[in-house]
Structure formats: structure tokens, C-alpha cells
């Protein structure tokens, strides 16, 4: 008998006795609350006629994937995009319709993207979040000479921006 667990999970055991002898004593070879990987545990029961029976189970504890998300940019302007790339697991599920290793996002507002990664061994999962901050566009005005004649003095043009955060 083998029980596969992901790190942090618990296990329950059902003890079933199939003989007519009344159970007098029940012992377990190891008391446990933390499962070292691959450890075998044995339960032994002794009946009133001193007959014993035992059963063993092997506990396999699989590690959770250690996820990482890299991005081409954590801060962007409206209308731009960023590539988010996942690593540390075998398969990935994003909080977007795409489930590939890398996704391209173009949020119009600050957005949190959630990645769930599943390990190839034991099917254990972890999650990670990345926040893409979208900066508001500036309010821009241009003032100055509106018409220019050929060979005339260069016009003065003034650009005024407000309420924005670079990069735009």
C-alpha cells in the first residue's frame, strides 16, 4: 500500500479487521505527524487469543513546485504589452484564457495575474501572483505658432504634460 501526499497535506488511515477475534491491543511502530518521504509505517493488532495481524503503508511526500514569474515589465503605459514567463513546474494555468509557459498581456488598468503550476511528480500545485501596474496617460497640450512659412524663423512650440507617470 502506498499513499502519495503533497507537502503540507495530511493522510487518514482506515483500519479494518476481518476476523472474529475481539481486538485487545493496537500498536503502531512509529508515531508520526510529519512524514519523511518513502517511510513505511506498520500497524499491528493483537486479539484476545494473542493472534496478531499487521499491515504496512508507505508514505510518499512530493514537494510543491517552486514557481517563479519573470516579466518584461512590471510597469507600463496604456496600450503597451508585457510578456509573463513561468518556471518551476511541469504545467501552468494562468488567470487568463492562455495556459502556456509564456503569455503576452496588455492590461488597460493595473492587474494581478495568478499562475498555478502543477508538478510532474504527484500532481502537487502552487500559486504565484504578479502585479502589472498600468500608468495613466498624461494630459498633454501643445501651444505655439500654428502656421510656419518656409525659410521663416523656427516657431516656438511648448508641450505641457500633467497627471501622468512615465513610462507612457
matplotlib code that plots the C-alpha trace (Angstrom):
import matplotlib.pyplot as plt

x = [0.0, 1.3, -0.1, 1.1, 0.9, 1.9, 4.0, 1.6, -1.2, -2.4, -3.4, -6.1, -6.0, -8.9, -8.1, -10.3, -10.2, -11.7, -11.6, -14.0, -11.4, -12.0, -9.3, -7.4, -4.3, -3.4, 0.1, 1.8, 5.6, 6.0, 4.1, 4.1, 2.8, 5.4, 6.0, 9.6, 9.4, 9.3, 8.9, 7.0, 4.6, 3.2, 0.1, -0.2, -3.3, -3.5, -6.7, -7.8, -6.4, -2.9, -3.1, -1.6, -2.0, -0.3, -0.4, 2.1, 1.7, 4.5, 4.0, 5.5, 5.6, 6.0, 7.4, 5.3, 6.6, 8.6, 7.1, 8.7, 7.2, 9.5, 8.2, 9.5, 7.9, 6.1, 5.1, 3.7, 1.5, -1.9, -1.7, 1.6, 2.2, 4.4, 5.4, 5.0, 7.1, 6.5, 9.1, 9.3, 6.5, 5.5, 2.2, 0.8, -2.6, -2.9, -5.8, -6.2, -7.5, -3.9, -2.2, 1.2, 4.6, 4.7, 1.8, 1.5, -0.7, -2.0, -4.0, -5.7, -5.7, -3.4, -4.0, -3.0, -2.2, -2.3, -0.2, -1.0, 1.8, 1.5, 4.4, 5.0, 5.6, 2.5, 0.4, 1.2, 0.3, 1.5, 0.3, 2.2, 0.9, 2.4, 1.0, 1.3, 0.9, -0.6, 0.3, -2.2, -1.6, -0.6, -2.9, -1.0, -1.3, 0.8, 0.8, 2.7, 2.7, 0.2, 1.5, 5.0, 6.4, 9.3, 12.6, 11.0, 12.2, 11.6, 8.3, 8.2, 6.2, 5.5, 4.5, 2.8, 2.1, 0.3, -1.3, 0.8, 3.5, 6.3, 6.7, 3.6]
y = [0.0, 3.4, 6.9, 9.8, 13.2, 16.8, 18.6, 20.1, 17.5, 15.1, 11.5, 9.4, 5.7, 3.3, 0.2, -2.7, -6.0, -9.0, -11.8, -12.7, -12.2, -9.2, -6.5, -6.3, -4.2, -1.9, -0.6, 1.4, 1.1, 4.8, 7.8, 10.5, 13.8, 14.7, 12.2, 11.6, 10.7, 6.9, 5.8, 2.6, 2.6, -0.7, -1.1, -4.3, -5.6, -8.3, -10.2, -11.7, -15.1, -13.4, -13.7, -10.7, -9.2, -6.3, -4.1, -1.6, 1.6, 3.6, 7.4, 9.3, 13.1, 15.1, 18.6, 21.5, 23.2, 26.4, 28.9, 31.9, 34.5, 36.8, 39.7, 42.1, 44.9, 45.4, 48.9, 50.1, 52.6, 52.0, 50.3, 48.5, 44.9, 42.7, 39.0, 36.9, 33.7, 30.9, 28.4, 25.8, 23.4, 21.0, 22.5, 26.0, 27.6, 31.4, 33.6, 34.4, 32.1, 31.1, 28.2, 28.2, 28.9, 32.5, 34.8, 38.3, 40.7, 44.2, 45.4, 48.8, 49.0, 47.7, 43.9, 40.9, 37.8, 34.5, 31.5, 27.9, 25.4, 21.6, 19.4, 16.3, 14.1, 13.7, 16.4, 18.9, 22.6, 26.0, 29.5, 32.8, 36.3, 39.1, 42.6, 44.7, 48.4, 50.5, 54.2, 56.7, 58.7, 62.3, 65.2, 66.9, 70.3, 71.8, 75.6, 77.9, 79.1, 77.2, 78.1, 78.2, 79.7, 78.3, 79.9, 81.7, 81.7, 78.5, 78.6, 78.2, 75.1, 74.3, 70.9, 70.7, 67.4, 66.6, 63.8, 61.1, 58.8, 57.7, 55.4, 56.3]
z = [0.0, -0.9, -0.1, -2.2, -0.5, -1.4, 1.1, 3.8, 3.2, 5.8, 5.5, 7.1, 7.6, 7.9, 10.0, 9.0, 11.0, 9.3, 11.9, 14.6, 17.4, 19.7, 19.3, 22.5, 21.6, 18.7, 18.2, 15.5, 15.0, 14.7, 16.0, 13.3, 12.3, 9.7, 7.0, 5.9, 2.2, 1.5, 5.1, 5.8, 8.7, 10.2, 12.3, 14.3, 16.1, 18.7, 19.5, 22.8, 21.7, 21.3, 17.5, 15.7, 12.3, 10.7, 7.7, 6.3, 4.3, 2.5, 2.6, -0.3, 0.2, -3.0, -3.0, -4.1, -7.2, -6.6, -9.0, -10.5, -12.9, -14.9, -16.9, -19.5, -17.5, -14.2, -15.1, -18.4, -20.1, -21.6, -25.0, -24.3, -23.6, -21.4, -21.6, -18.4, -18.3, -15.8, -14.5, -11.7, -12.6, -15.4, -16.4, -15.9, -15.6, -15.8, -14.7, -18.4, -21.2, -22.0, -20.3, -22.0, -20.3, -21.6, -22.1, -23.5, -21.6, -22.4, -19.5, -19.5, -15.7, -13.0, -13.0, -10.9, -12.8, -10.9, -12.0, -10.8, -11.5, -11.2, -10.6, -12.8, -9.7, -7.5, -9.2, -6.4, -7.1, -6.1, -7.0, -7.6, -8.4, -10.5, -10.5, -13.7, -12.9, -15.7, -15.5, -16.6, -19.8, -19.3, -20.2, -22.9, -24.6, -27.3, -27.8, -30.1, -33.6, -35.7, -39.1, -40.3, -43.5, -45.4, -44.6, -41.6, -38.1, -36.3, -34.3, -30.6, -29.6, -25.9, -24.7, -21.3, -19.6, -16.3, -14.4, -15.9, -14.7, -17.0, -18.9, -21.0]

ax = plt.figure().add_subplot(projection="3d")
ax.plot(x, y, z, "-o")
ax.set_aspect("equal")
plt.show()
